[in-house]
Amino acid sequence: MPEAEPLDLLVRALDQAHTLIVAIRPDQVDLPTPCRSWNISQLTNHVILDTTLFTEMARGGAYHAERRGSSPRGESRRRWTRPRPTASVIR
């Protein structure tokens, strides 16, 4: 079996993350995660915002440190509720 391309692995990982993130119910956002200092809402916002910033930089954009941690509660997760954004975001 040929080794997977890094971009294909990333897209697959993001698709899996998307499946999990869109399944989060409102009553679950304050639950703890294995990352002890973050709840589900904070962790999902981190994953989504970092993916967004990575994509912008990969396309030649600048890193904007002020955007780190700037997403209001749930805003990032709501953006990912649209069907399967990851392939179009990354490619």
MIBA-170232 format. One record per residue: x, y, z of N, C-alpha, C in turn; residue number from 0. Coordinates in steps of 0.05 Angstrom, whole numbers, padded with zeros to 5 digits, always signed. Layout:
<sites>
+--------+--------+--------+--------+--------+--------+--------+--------+--------+--------+
:    n.X :    n.Y :    n.Z :   ca.X :   ca.Y :   ca.Z :    c.X :    c.Y :    c.Z : vexlum :
+--------+--------+--------+--------+--------+--------+--------+--------+--------+--------+
:      X :      Y :      Z :      X :      Y :      Z :      X :      Y :      Z :    NUM :
...
+--------+--------+--------+--------+--------+--------+--------+--------+--------+--------+
</sites>
This chain:
<sites>
+--------+--------+--------+--------+--------+--------+--------+--------+--------+--------+
:    n.X :    n.Y :    n.Z :   ca.X :   ca.Y :   ca.Z :    c.X :    c.Y :    c.Z : vexlum :
+--------+--------+--------+--------+--------+--------+--------+--------+--------+--------+
: +00017 : -00024 : +00000 : +00000 : +00000 : +00000 : +00018 : +00025 : +00000 :      0 :
: +00013 : +00044 : -00018 : +00030 : +00068 : -00019 : +00025 : +00086 : +00005 :      1 :
: +00045 : +00100 : +00013 : +00043 : +00118 : +00035 : +00026 : +00142 : +00028 :      2 :
: +00009 : +00150 : +00046 : -00010 : +00173 : +00041 : +00006 : +00199 : +00040 :      3 :
: -00004 : +00217 : +00023 : +00007 : +00243 : +00021 : +00000 : +00260 : +00046 :      4 :
: +00018 : +00277 : +00056 : +00012 : +00293 : +00080 : -00014 : +00309 : +00078 :      5 :
: -00019 : +00321 : +00055 : -00043 : +00337 : +00051 : -00068 : +00319 : +00053 :      6 :
: -00067 : +00295 : +00042 : -00089 : +00276 : +00044 : -00094 : +00268 : +00073 :      7 :
: -00073 : +00264 : +00088 : -00076 : +00257 : +00117 : -00088 : +00281 : +00132 :      8 :
: -00080 : +00305 : +00126 : -00091 : +00328 : +00139 : -00121 : +00331 : +00133 :      9 :
: -00128 : +00328 : +00108 : -00156 : +00330 : +00100 : -00172 : +00309 : +00114 :     10 :
: -00162 : +00284 : +00116 : -00176 : +00263 : +00130 : -00179 : +00269 : +00160 :     11 :
: -00158 : +00279 : +00172 : -00160 : +00287 : +00200 : -00180 : +00309 : +00205 :     12 :
: -00180 : +00328 : +00187 : -00199 : +00350 : +00190 : -00228 : +00341 : +00185 :     13 :
: -00232 : +00323 : +00166 : -00258 : +00312 : +00162 : -00268 : +00297 : +00187 :     14 :
: -00250 : +00282 : +00200 : -00258 : +00269 : +00225 : -00264 : +00289 : +00247 :     15 :
: -00248 : +00310 : +00249 : -00253 : +00331 : +00269 : -00280 : +00344 : +00263 :     16 :
: -00285 : +00349 : +00237 : -00311 : +00362 : +00230 : -00334 : +00345 : +00239 :     17 :
: -00333 : +00319 : +00235 : -00354 : +00301 : +00243 : -00359 : +00303 : +00273 :     18 :
: -00338 : +00304 : +00288 : -00341 : +00306 : +00317 : -00352 : +00333 : +00326 :     19 :
: -00341 : +00354 : +00314 : -00349 : +00381 : +00322 : -00378 : +00387 : +00316 :     20 :
: -00388 : +00379 : +00292 : -00416 : +00385 : +00286 : -00435 : +00369 : +00303 :     21 :
: -00425 : +00347 : +00315 : -00442 : +00331 : +00332 : -00445 : +00341 : +00361 :     22 :
: -00429 : +00361 : +00368 : -00430 : +00372 : +00395 : -00457 : +00386 : +00400 :     23 :
: -00470 : +00377 : +00421 : -00496 : +00389 : +00429 : -00491 : +00414 : +00447 :     24 :
: -00509 : +00432 : +00447 : -00506 : +00456 : +00464 : -00502 : +00449 : +00494 :     25 :
: -00513 : +00428 : +00503 : -00510 : +00420 : +00531 : -00483 : +00408 : +00537 :     26 :
: -00466 : +00404 : +00516 : -00440 : +00392 : +00520 : -00417 : +00412 : +00520 :     27 :
: -00422 : +00436 : +00512 : -00400 : +00455 : +00507 : -00383 : +00462 : +00532 :     28 :
: -00395 : +00459 : +00556 : -00381 : +00465 : +00580 : -00368 : +00441 : +00593 :     29 :
: -00370 : +00418 : +00581 : -00358 : +00394 : +00592 : -00328 : +00394 : +00590 :     30 :
: -00314 : +00381 : +00609 : -00285 : +00381 : +00608 : -00275 : +00363 : +00586 :     31 :
: -00249 : +00368 : +00579 : -00235 : +00351 : +00559 : -00210 : +00340 : +00572 :     32 :
: -00196 : +00322 : +00558 : -00171 : +00313 : +00569 : -00150 : +00336 : +00573 :     33 :
: -00154 : +00357 : +00558 : -00137 : +00381 : +00562 : -00149 : +00396 : +00586 :     34 :
: -00138 : +00392 : +00609 : -00151 : +00400 : +00635 : -00160 : +00428 : +00637 :     35 :
: -00146 : +00447 : +00624 : -00153 : +00475 : +00627 : -00173 : +00484 : +00606 :     36 :
: -00183 : +00466 : +00588 : -00201 : +00474 : +00567 : -00226 : +00457 : +00568 :     37 :
: -00249 : +00470 : +00564 : -00274 : +00454 : +00561 : -00278 : +00449 : +00531 :     38 :
: -00300 : +00436 : +00524 : -00305 : +00428 : +00496 : -00306 : +00453 : +00478 :     39 :
: -00320 : +00474 : +00486 : -00322 : +00498 : +00470 : -00295 : +00510 : +00465 :     40 :
: -00279 : +00512 : +00486 : -00252 : +00525 : +00482 : -00234 : +00508 : +00464 :     41 :
: -00235 : +00481 : +00468 : -00218 : +00464 : +00451 : -00227 : +00464 : +00422 :     42 :
: -00253 : +00463 : +00417 : -00262 : +00464 : +00389 : -00255 : +00491 : +00376 :     43 :
: -00259 : +00513 : +00390 : -00251 : +00539 : +00379 : -00222 : +00540 : +00373 :     44 :
: -00205 : +00528 : +00390 : -00176 : +00527 : +00386 : -00170 : +00512 : +00360 :     45 :
: -00182 : +00488 : +00357 : -00176 : +00472 : +00333 : -00185 : +00487 : +00308 :     46 :
: -00209 : +00498 : +00308 : -00219 : +00512 : +00285 : -00203 : +00537 : +00278 :     47 :
: -00197 : +00553 : +00299 : -00183 : +00578 : +00294 : -00155 : +00572 : +00284 :     48 :
: -00141 : +00553 : +00296 : -00114 : +00546 : +00287 : -00114 : +00536 : +00258 :     49 :
: -00134 : +00520 : +00251 : -00137 : +00510 : +00224 : -00141 : +00533 : +00205 :     50 :
: -00158 : +00552 : +00212 : -00163 : +00575 : +00196 : -00138 : +00592 : +00192 :     51 :
: -00124 : +00597 : +00214 : -00099 : +00613 : +00212 : -00078 : +00598 : +00195 :     52 :
: -00075 : +00572 : +00199 : -00057 : +00556 : +00183 : -00063 : +00558 : +00153 :     53 :
: -00089 : +00556 : +00146 : -00097 : +00557 : +00119 : -00091 : +00585 : +00107 :     54 :
: -00096 : +00606 : +00121 : -00091 : +00633 : +00112 : -00061 : +00636 : +00107 :     55 :
: -00044 : +00626 : +00125 : -00015 : +00629 : +00121 : -00005 : +00611 : +00098 :     56 :
: -00017 : +00587 : +00095 : -00009 : +00569 : +00073 : -00015 : +00582 : +00046 :     57 :
: -00035 : +00599 : +00046 : -00042 : +00612 : +00021 : -00027 : +00638 : +00017 :     58 :
: -00007 : +00644 : +00035 : +00009 : +00667 : +00032 : +00002 : +00691 : +00049 :     59 :
: -00019 : +00687 : +00065 : -00027 : +00708 : +00083 : -00008 : +00711 : +00107 :     60 :
: -00011 : +00733 : +00121 : +00006 : +00739 : +00144 : -00006 : +00726 : +00170 :     61 :
: +00011 : +00721 : +00189 : +00002 : +00711 : +00215 : -00008 : +00735 : +00231 :     62 :
: -00032 : +00732 : +00242 : -00044 : +00754 : +00258 : -00047 : +00745 : +00287 :     63 :
: -00026 : +00751 : +00303 : -00026 : +00741 : +00331 : -00050 : +00751 : +00346 :     64 :
: -00060 : +00775 : +00339 : -00083 : +00786 : +00354 : -00108 : +00769 : +00350 :     65 :
: -00109 : +00752 : +00330 : -00133 : +00735 : +00325 : -00133 : +00711 : +00343 :     66 :
: -00110 : +00704 : +00354 : -00109 : +00680 : +00371 : -00126 : +00685 : +00396 :     67 :
: -00144 : +00667 : +00401 : -00162 : +00668 : +00424 : -00183 : +00689 : +00421 :     68 :
: -00188 : +00699 : +00397 : -00207 : +00721 : +00394 : -00235 : +00712 : +00387 :     69 :
: -00239 : +00687 : +00383 : -00265 : +00677 : +00374 : -00285 : +00676 : +00398 :     70 :
: -00307 : +00691 : +00396 : -00327 : +00689 : +00417 : -00338 : +00660 : +00420 :     71 :
: -00348 : +00654 : +00443 : -00358 : +00628 : +00449 : -00376 : +00617 : +00427 :     72 :
: -00369 : +00595 : +00416 : -00385 : +00581 : +00396 : -00384 : +00592 : +00368 :     73 :
: -00372 : +00615 : +00363 : -00372 : +00627 : +00337 : -00357 : +00609 : +00317 :     74 :
: -00334 : +00599 : +00324 : -00319 : +00582 : +00306 : -00334 : +00556 : +00300 :     75 :
: -00346 : +00544 : +00320 : -00360 : +00519 : +00316 : -00384 : +00523 : +00297 :     76 :
: -00398 : +00546 : +00300 : -00420 : +00551 : +00282 : -00411 : +00553 : +00253 :     77 :
: -00388 : +00564 : +00248 : -00378 : +00565 : +00221 : -00372 : +00537 : +00209 :     78 :
: -00366 : +00518 : +00226 : -00360 : +00491 : +00217 : -00385 : +00473 : +00215 :     79 :
: -00408 : +00484 : +00219 : -00433 : +00468 : +00218 : -00442 : +00464 : +00189 :     80 :
: -00430 : +00480 : +00171 : -00436 : +00476 : +00143 : -00425 : +00449 : +00134 :     81 :
: -00436 : +00437 : +00113 : -00426 : +00411 : +00105 : -00397 : +00411 : +00096 :     82 :
: -00381 : +00395 : +00108 : -00353 : +00388 : +00101 : -00337 : +00410 : +00089 :     83 :
: -00329 : +00429 : +00105 : -00314 : +00452 : +00095 : -00284 : +00446 : +00090 :     84 :
: -00274 : +00424 : +00101 : -00245 : +00421 : +00103 : -00231 : +00419 : +00077 :     85 :
: -00240 : +00403 : +00058 : -00226 : +00400 : +00033 : -00224 : +00427 : +00018 :     86 :
: -00245 : +00442 : +00018 : -00244 : +00468 : +00004 : -00227 : +00488 : +00020 :     87 :
: -00226 : +00485 : +00046 : -00211 : +00504 : +00062 : -00181 : +00499 : +00057 :     88 :
: -00173 : +00474 : +00056 : -00145 : +00468 : +00054 : -00134 : +00469 : +00026 :     89 :
: -00149 : +00461 : +00006 : -00138 : +00460 : -00021 : -00140 : +00486 : -00035 :     90 :
+--------+--------+--------+--------+--------+--------+--------+--------+--------+--------+
</sites>
